Amino acid sequence: MTYAYDTIAAIATPIGEGGIGVIRISGPIAVEVSGEIFRTKSGVAVADLRSHTVHYGWVVDPVMSHRIDDGLLTVFRAPGSYTGEDSVEISCHGGIVPMRRVLEVATRAGARLAEPGEFTKRAFLNGRLDLAQAEAVLDIIRARTDAALRVARRQFEGVLSMRIRTIRDELVGTMAHIEASIDFPEDVEEWKPGRIAGSIRDGISSLESLLATADRGKIYREGLRTVIVGHPNVGKSSLLNALLRESRAIVTPIPGTTRDVIEETLNIRGIPICTVDTAGLRETDDPIERIGVERTLRASRDADLVLAVLDAENGFDAADAELLSSLSEKQLIVVLNKSDLIREADAGSLAAEIQAWLIANGKGNTRIVTTAAPSNEGILELEELIADTVLSGAASANDSAVVSNVRHRRALEEAKSCLEQAMQTAASGMPLDFISIDLKSALDALGTVTGETVSEDIIERIFSEFCIGK
């Protein structure tokens, strides 16, 4: 494969101005390329530097014979590098011009520009990481909360991979015994159907345990899309500002102030919450406001959770009932806002009235919280309610292994389906080799998670999502 012969280079830090910028070089001639463009202050040649050592010096242009920038060079000798190849990292000043100049002279010296994710792809292909661990690198980079980072770190450390390998090893043992008893019936004791079924049942149980973590894992990895909807002037923007703890959305007493969706990310109990403030839902002749209303309806259809904001001062009317009815398919929390403008007893009666309507209309599980957004009253209760509603019954973020990747979930579901088919095959009294075929399909599905049986197309698609330089 070409990756084994090319030496690649890329800027590994974000483009722009910063205190430091890192250019990463990896491949068979990474040390030689670096020797062409870097001069150590000590005078020691780069080729003579020991692995995992850092050296101060200058990046030079070998053609123009002048210094480009001061910097630090770090050497990583194979196989003890991130990629498993000889690798070098040059840290220079973090401006776009010095970084590009360093990259330019590196490519002139024999390296080529790296493709997106190619460094991590090489780590996978060279056996430094399995595929699930490699995917976790991207999850670590994209983590938006501490809890999301913990989930990604455990996957990077191989916790999920070890669980899957344990399941595979048990199934391989069962399949090997079945096939041995078929090929060597006189030498290998044939397992009774109950023992085979028990082994398969244990595999199904283990997969179900992993799949039980998938809902929460997806939330931590991708975040939860929460949309704030309601009629004009009920306090939707004030509620968003209260949740953000800052004045992000414009708030005025004029209905129709918010004409487009406003998106911000919150951190509620470690959950990344993408919160969307929307235009008020009402009939309007204003073409711009009408577009905002259409976007509100579209956003509510795509949401994972909807916060339906009602105006406590106006009571509960037919328009409010119509709004709640339109949200029948969604996880829903009713926010009774502006509760500070009415008596506490009246707020309690109004909440009871709304709850009775919800029960009568098949929405008895919907929770209600009273708030006064400008003074932050009820905001903490709302945040706890969001977390409880979203994560009710889901696995903890502190579980030893969490399935957070949709690709992994589908592979585990496919493996479980194959094992269930194997159970049916065994129960029907069919020959053992048919059971072996089902077990092999389950093993192949599990292998796609860690990379043992994954196709090249999937590998290319996974690493194409990475940034260049990682």
C-alpha positions as CSV (number, residue, x, y, z in Angstrom):
1,M,0.0,0.0,0.0
2,T,1.3,3.5,-0.8
3,Y,1.0,4.6,2.8
4,A,3.9,2.3,3.7
5,Y,6.3,4.1,1.3
6,D,5.2,7.8,1.5
7,T,6.3,10.3,4.0
8,I,3.6,12.8,4.8
9,A,3.5,16.2,6.4
10,A,0.7,18.5,7.6
11,I,0.0,21.4,10.0
12,A,-1.4,19.7,13.1
13,T,-2.6,22.8,14.9
14,P,-5.6,25.1,14.0
15,I,-4.9,27.5,11.2
16,G,-4.7,31.1,12.4
17,E,-2.7,33.1,14.9
18,G,-1.4,31.4,18.1
19,G,1.5,31.2,20.4
20,I,2.7,27.9,18.8
21,G,2.1,25.9,15.6
22,V,3.0,22.3,15.1
23,I,4.0,20.7,11.8
24,R,3.9,16.9,11.9
25,I,6.0,14.7,9.6
26,S,5.6,10.9,9.5
27,G,7.0,8.1,7.3
28,P,10.1,6.2,6.2
29,I,12.2,9.3,5.5
30,A,10.6,11.6,8.1
31,V,14.0,12.0,9.9
32,E,15.8,12.6,6.7
33,V,13.3,15.3,5.6
34,S,13.6,17.0,9.0
35,G,17.4,16.9,8.7
36,E,17.2,18.8,5.5
37,I,15.2,21.7,7.0
38,F,16.2,21.8,10.7
39,R,19.4,22.8,12.3
40,T,19.8,22.1,16.0
41,K,21.5,24.8,18.2
42,S,23.8,22.1,19.6
43,G,25.0,21.2,16.1
44,V,24.0,17.6,16.4
45,A,22.5,16.3,13.1
46,V,18.8,15.3,13.3
47,A,19.7,11.8,12.1
48,D,21.7,11.3,15.3
49,L,19.0,12.4,17.7
50,R,17.5,9.9,20.1
51,S,13.8,9.1,20.1
52,H,11.5,11.0,22.3
53,T,13.9,14.0,22.7
54,V,13.2,17.7,22.1
55,H,15.8,20.0,20.6
56,Y,15.9,23.8,20.0
57,G,17.1,25.1,16.7
58,W,16.0,26.8,13.5
59,V,13.9,25.8,10.5
60,V,15.9,26.7,7.4
61,D,15.2,26.9,3.7
62,P,17.9,24.7,2.1
63,V,17.4,26.4,-1.3
64,M,17.5,30.1,-0.2
65,S,19.9,29.3,2.7
66,H,18.1,31.4,5.3
67,R,16.3,30.8,8.6
68,I,12.5,30.6,8.4
69,D,11.8,30.5,12.2
70,D,13.0,29.4,15.6
71,G,11.5,26.2,16.9
72,L,11.6,22.9,18.7
73,L,12.0,19.6,17.0
74,T,10.7,16.4,18.7
75,V,11.8,13.0,17.4
76,F,9.7,9.8,17.6
77,R,11.4,6.7,16.3
78,A,9.4,3.7,15.0
79,P,7.6,1.8,16.4
80,G,7.2,4.0,19.4
81,S,5.4,6.9,17.7
82,Y,1.7,7.7,17.3
83,T,1.7,6.4,13.7
84,G,4.1,3.5,14.4
85,E,6.5,5.1,11.9
86,D,9.4,7.4,12.2
87,S,7.8,10.8,13.1
88,V,9.0,14.3,13.8
89,E,7.1,17.3,15.1
90,I,8.4,20.8,14.5
91,S,6.9,23.5,16.8
92,C,7.3,27.0,15.5
93,H,5.5,30.3,16.0
94,G,1.8,29.9,15.4
95,G,1.3,32.4,12.6
96,I,-0.1,31.3,9.2
97,V,3.0,32.4,7.3
98,P,5.7,30.6,9.4
99,M,3.6,27.4,9.5
100,R,3.0,27.4,5.8
101,R,6.7,28.1,5.1
102,V,7.8,25.2,7.3
103,L,5.3,22.9,5.5
104,E,6.5,24.1,2.1
105,V,10.1,23.3,2.8
106,A,9.2,19.9,4.2
107,T,7.3,19.0,1.1
108,R,10.2,20.2,-1.1
109,A,12.5,18.0,1.0
110,G,10.6,14.8,0.1
111,A,7.3,14.7,2.1
112,R,3.9,15.0,0.5
113,L,0.8,16.7,2.0
114,A,-1.2,14.4,4.3
115,E,-4.8,13.5,3.6
116,P,-7.5,14.1,6.2
117,G,-7.0,11.7,9.1
118,E,-4.0,10.0,7.5
119,F,-1.8,10.1,10.6
120,T,-4.4,8.3,12.6
121,K,-5.2,6.0,9.7
122,R,-1.5,5.0,9.7
123,A,-1.7,4.3,13.4
124,F,-4.6,1.9,12.7
125,L,-3.0,0.2,9.7
126,N,0.3,-0.2,11.7
127,G,-1.5,-1.8,14.6
128,R,-1.0,1.1,17.1
129,L,-4.8,1.5,17.5
130,D,-7.8,-0.6,16.5
131,L,-10.6,1.1,14.5
132,A,-12.8,1.9,17.5
133,Q,-9.8,3.5,19.2
134,A,-9.0,5.5,16.1
135,E,-12.6,6.8,15.9
136,A,-12.3,7.8,19.5
137,V,-9.6,10.3,18.6
138,L,-12.1,12.3,16.6
139,D,-14.6,12.1,19.5
140,I,-12.0,13.4,21.9
141,I,-11.3,16.4,19.6
142,R,-15.0,17.1,19.2
143,A,-16.0,16.6,22.9
144,R,-18.0,19.5,24.2
145,T,-18.4,18.5,27.8
146,D,-16.3,16.7,30.4
147,A,-18.7,13.7,30.4
148,A,-18.4,13.4,26.6
149,L,-14.6,13.6,26.9
150,R,-14.7,10.7,29.5
151,V,-16.7,8.6,27.2
152,A,-14.3,9.2,24.3
153,R,-11.3,8.6,26.5
154,R,-12.5,5.2,27.6
155,Q,-13.1,4.2,24.0
156,F,-9.6,5.5,23.1
157,E,-8.1,3.5,26.0
158,G,-9.7,0.3,24.5
159,V,-12.4,-0.4,27.1
160,L,-15.1,-0.9,24.4
161,S,-12.7,-2.9,22.2
162,M,-11.9,-5.2,25.1
163,R,-15.6,-5.9,25.8
164,I,-16.2,-6.7,22.2
165,R,-13.1,-8.9,21.9
166,T,-14.2,-10.8,25.0
167,I,-17.6,-11.5,23.3
168,R,-15.8,-12.5,20.1
169,D,-13.5,-14.9,21.9
170,E,-16.3,-16.7,23.6
171,L,-18.2,-17.1,20.2
172,V,-15.0,-18.1,18.4
173,G,-14.5,-20.9,21.0
174,T,-18.1,-22.1,20.5
175,M,-17.7,-22.0,16.7
176,A,-14.3,-23.7,16.8
177,H,-15.7,-26.6,18.8
178,I,-18.7,-26.9,16.5
179,E,-16.5,-27.1,13.4
180,A,-14.1,-29.4,15.1
181,S,-16.9,-31.8,16.0
182,I,-18.1,-31.7,12.4
183,D,-14.6,-32.4,10.9
184,F,-13.4,-34.8,13.5
185,P,-16.5,-36.5,15.0
186,E,-14.5,-39.4,16.4
187,D,-12.0,-37.3,18.3
188,V,-14.1,-34.3,19.5
189,E,-17.0,-34.6,21.8
190,E,-20.1,-33.1,20.3
191,W,-21.7,-30.5,22.5
192,K,-25.3,-31.0,23.4
193,P,-27.8,-28.4,21.9
194,G,-28.4,-26.9,25.3
195,R,-24.7,-26.1,25.8
196,I,-24.5,-24.4,22.4
197,A,-27.7,-22.5,23.0
198,G,-26.4,-21.4,26.4
199,S,-23.2,-20.0,24.9
200,I,-25.1,-18.1,22.2
201,R,-27.5,-16.8,24.8
202,D,-24.6,-15.4,26.8
203,G,-23.4,-13.6,23.7
204,I,-26.8,-12.1,23.1
205,S,-27.0,-11.0,26.8
206,S,-23.5,-9.3,26.5
207,L,-24.5,-7.5,23.4
208,E,-27.8,-6.3,24.9
209,S,-25.8,-4.9,27.9
210,L,-23.6,-2.9,25.5
211,L,-26.6,-1.7,23.4
212,A,-28.3,-0.5,26.5
213,T,-25.6,2.2,26.7
214,A,-26.1,3.4,23.1
215,D,-28.9,6.0,23.7
216,R,-26.9,7.9,26.3
217,G,-23.6,7.4,24.4
218,K,-25.1,9.0,21.3
219,I,-26.3,11.9,23.3
220,Y,-22.8,12.5,24.9
221,R,-21.1,12.2,21.5
222,E,-23.5,14.2,19.3
223,G,-25.4,16.3,21.8
224,L,-29.1,16.7,22.2
225,R,-31.1,19.1,19.9
226,T,-33.6,21.0,22.1
227,V,-36.0,23.4,20.5
228,I,-37.8,26.2,22.4
229,V,-41.2,26.8,20.8
230,G,-44.2,28.9,21.8
231,H,-46.4,31.8,20.7
232,P,-44.9,35.3,20.3
233,N,-43.9,37.2,23.4
234,V,-44.2,34.2,25.9
235,G,-40.5,34.6,26.9
236,K,-38.7,32.1,24.7
237,S,-35.7,34.3,24.1
238,S,-35.6,35.2,27.8
239,L,-35.6,31.5,28.6
240,L,-32.6,30.9,26.3
241,N,-30.7,33.8,27.9
242,A,-31.4,32.4,31.3
243,L,-30.2,28.9,30.3
244,L,-27.0,30.4,28.8
245,R,-26.4,32.7,31.7
246,E,-25.8,35.5,29.2
247,S,-27.8,37.9,27.0
248,R,-27.6,36.1,23.7
249,A,-31.0,36.6,22.2
250,I,-32.7,40.0,21.8
251,V,-35.6,40.5,24.1
252,T,-38.3,43.1,23.6
253,P,-42.0,43.3,24.4
254,I,-42.7,43.5,20.7
255,P,-44.2,40.2,19.3
256,G,-42.2,38.8,16.4
257,T,-38.8,40.2,17.6
258,T,-37.1,36.8,17.0
259,R,-37.5,36.0,13.2
260,D,-34.9,33.3,12.8
261,V,-33.6,30.3,14.7
262,I,-30.7,31.1,17.2
263,E,-28.6,28.1,18.2
264,E,-26.3,27.9,21.3
265,T,-24.8,24.9,23.1
266,L,-25.4,24.3,26.8
267,N,-23.8,21.9,29.2
268,I,-26.4,20.4,31.5
269,R,-25.1,17.6,33.8
270,G,-22.4,16.8,31.3
271,I,-24.8,16.6,28.4
272,P,-24.1,18.8,25.3
273,I,-27.4,20.5,24.7
274,C,-27.8,22.3,21.3
275,T,-30.6,24.7,22.3
276,V,-32.6,26.5,19.5
277,D,-34.6,29.6,20.1
278,T,-37.2,30.0,17.4
279,A,-39.7,32.6,16.0
280,G,-43.1,32.7,17.7
281,L,-45.8,30.6,16.1
282,R,-48.6,32.8,14.8
283,E,-50.3,33.7,11.6
284,T,-48.5,36.7,10.0
285,D,-48.5,38.6,6.7
286,D,-44.8,39.7,7.2
287,P,-42.9,37.6,4.6
288,I,-39.7,37.6,6.8
289,E,-41.5,36.6,9.9
290,R,-43.4,33.9,8.0
291,I,-40.1,32.3,6.9
292,G,-39.1,32.3,10.6
293,V,-42.3,30.5,11.6
294,E,-41.7,27.9,8.9
295,R,-38.2,27.4,10.2
296,T,-39.6,27.0,13.7
297,L,-41.9,24.2,12.6
298,R,-39.1,22.5,10.8
299,A,-36.8,22.8,13.8
300,S,-39.4,21.3,16.1
301,R,-39.9,18.3,13.8
302,D,-36.1,17.6,13.9
303,A,-35.7,18.1,17.6
304,D,-34.9,15.4,20.2
305,L,-36.6,17.4,22.9
306,V,-39.1,20.3,22.8
307,L,-39.6,23.0,25.4
308,A,-43.1,24.3,24.9
309,V,-43.2,27.8,26.6
310,L,-46.6,29.0,27.8
311,D,-47.4,32.5,29.2
312,A,-48.6,32.0,32.8
313,E,-50.1,35.5,32.9
314,N,-52.4,34.7,29.9
315,G,-53.6,31.4,31.3
316,F,-54.2,28.2,29.3
317,D,-56.3,28.8,26.1
318,A,-57.2,27.0,22.9
319,A,-54.1,28.3,21.1
320,D,-51.9,26.7,23.8
321,A,-53.8,23.4,23.5
322,E,-53.4,23.5,19.7
323,L,-49.6,24.0,20.2
324,L,-49.2,21.1,22.6
325,S,-51.3,18.9,20.3
326,S,-49.0,19.6,17.4
327,L,-46.0,18.2,19.4
328,S,-47.5,14.8,20.0
329,E,-44.5,12.8,18.7
330,K,-41.9,14.6,20.7
331,Q,-40.3,14.3,24.1
332,L,-41.9,17.4,25.6
333,I,-41.5,19.6,28.7
334,V,-44.0,22.4,29.3
335,V,-42.4,25.6,30.6
336,L,-45.0,27.8,32.4
337,N,-43.1,31.1,32.1
338,K,-43.8,34.5,33.6
339,S,-45.0,32.8,36.8
340,D,-43.8,35.8,38.8
341,L,-46.6,37.9,37.3
342,I,-49.3,35.9,39.0
343,R,-49.9,34.7,42.5
344,E,-48.2,31.4,43.6
345,A,-51.6,29.8,44.2
346,D,-52.8,30.7,40.8
347,A,-49.6,29.3,39.2
348,G,-50.2,26.0,41.0
349,S,-53.9,25.9,39.8
350,L,-52.8,26.7,36.2
351,A,-50.2,23.9,36.3
352,A,-52.8,21.5,37.5
353,E,-55.2,22.6,34.7
354,I,-52.5,22.0,32.1
355,Q,-51.5,18.6,33.6
356,A,-55.2,17.5,33.5
357,W,-55.4,18.5,29.8
358,L,-52.1,16.5,29.1
359,I,-53.5,13.4,30.8
360,A,-56.8,13.7,29.0
361,N,-55.0,14.0,25.7
362,G,-52.6,11.1,26.1
363,K,-49.6,13.1,27.3
364,G,-49.6,12.1,30.9
365,N,-45.8,11.6,31.0
366,T,-45.2,15.3,30.1
367,R,-43.6,17.2,32.9
368,I,-44.3,20.9,33.8
369,V,-42.0,23.4,35.3
370,T,-42.8,27.0,36.3
371,T,-40.2,29.7,35.6
372,A,-39.6,33.4,35.6
373,A,-36.8,33.6,33.1
374,P,-35.5,37.2,33.7
375,S,-34.9,36.5,37.4
376,N,-33.7,32.9,36.8
377,E,-36.5,31.5,38.9
378,G,-37.1,27.8,38.1
379,I,-34.1,27.6,35.7
380,L,-32.2,25.1,37.8
381,E,-35.3,22.9,38.1
382,L,-35.7,23.1,34.4
383,E,-32.2,22.0,33.8
384,E,-32.6,19.0,36.1
385,L,-35.9,18.2,34.4
386,I,-34.2,18.2,31.0
387,A,-31.5,15.9,32.1
388,D,-34.0,13.5,33.8
389,T,-36.3,13.5,30.8
390,V,-33.5,12.8,28.4
391,L,-31.5,10.3,30.4
392,S,-34.3,8.4,32.2
393,G,-33.4,4.7,32.1
394,A,-30.2,5.2,30.1
395,A,-26.9,3.9,31.1
396,S,-24.5,6.0,33.2
397,A,-21.7,8.0,31.6
398,N,-19.4,6.3,34.2
399,D,-20.1,2.9,32.8
400,S,-16.9,1.0,31.9
401,A,-17.9,0.8,28.2
402,V,-20.3,3.0,26.4
403,V,-21.5,2.7,22.8
404,S,-21.5,6.2,21.4
405,N,-21.0,5.7,17.7
406,V,-23.9,5.0,15.4
407,R,-21.7,2.7,13.3
408,H,-20.8,0.6,16.3
409,R,-24.5,0.4,17.4
410,R,-25.5,-0.9,14.0
411,A,-22.7,-3.5,14.0
412,L,-23.7,-4.7,17.5
413,E,-27.4,-4.9,16.4
414,E,-26.4,-6.9,13.4
415,A,-24.3,-9.3,15.5
416,K,-27.2,-9.7,17.9
417,S,-29.6,-10.5,15.1
418,C,-27.2,-13.1,13.8
419,L,-27.0,-14.7,17.2
420,E,-30.7,-14.8,17.5
421,Q,-30.9,-16.5,14.1
422,A,-28.3,-19.0,15.4
423,M,-30.6,-19.7,18.4
424,Q,-33.5,-20.4,16.1
425,T,-31.3,-22.6,13.9
426,A,-30.3,-24.6,17.0
427,A,-33.8,-24.8,18.3
428,S,-35.1,-26.1,14.9
429,G,-32.7,-29.0,15.1
430,M,-30.8,-28.1,11.9
431,P,-27.2,-29.4,11.3
432,L,-24.4,-27.8,13.3
433,D,-22.7,-26.3,10.2
434,F,-25.8,-24.0,9.8
435,I,-25.3,-22.7,13.3
436,S,-21.6,-22.1,12.5
437,I,-22.6,-20.0,9.5
438,D,-24.7,-17.7,11.8
439,L,-21.9,-17.5,14.3
440,K,-19.5,-16.5,11.6
441,S,-21.8,-13.7,10.5
442,A,-22.0,-12.4,14.1
443,L,-18.2,-12.5,14.4
444,D,-17.8,-10.6,11.1
445,A,-20.3,-7.9,12.3
446,L,-18.3,-7.5,15.6
447,G,-15.1,-7.4,13.7
448,T,-16.2,-4.2,11.9
449,V,-16.2,-2.3,15.2
450,T,-12.5,-3.0,16.0
451,G,-11.4,-3.3,12.3
452,E,-10.7,-7.0,11.9
453,T,-13.3,-7.5,9.2
454,V,-13.9,-3.9,8.0
455,S,-13.9,-3.0,4.3
456,E,-11.5,-0.5,2.8
457,D,-14.4,1.7,1.8
458,I,-15.5,2.0,5.4
459,I,-12.0,2.8,6.5
460,E,-11.7,5.6,3.9
461,R,-15.0,7.0,4.9
462,I,-14.2,7.1,8.6
463,F,-10.9,8.8,8.3
464,S,-12.1,11.3,5.7
465,E,-14.1,13.0,8.5
466,F,-10.8,13.8,10.4
467,C,-9.0,17.1,10.0
468,I,-5.8,17.2,8.1
469,G,-2.9,16.8,10.5
470,K,-4.6,14.3,12.8
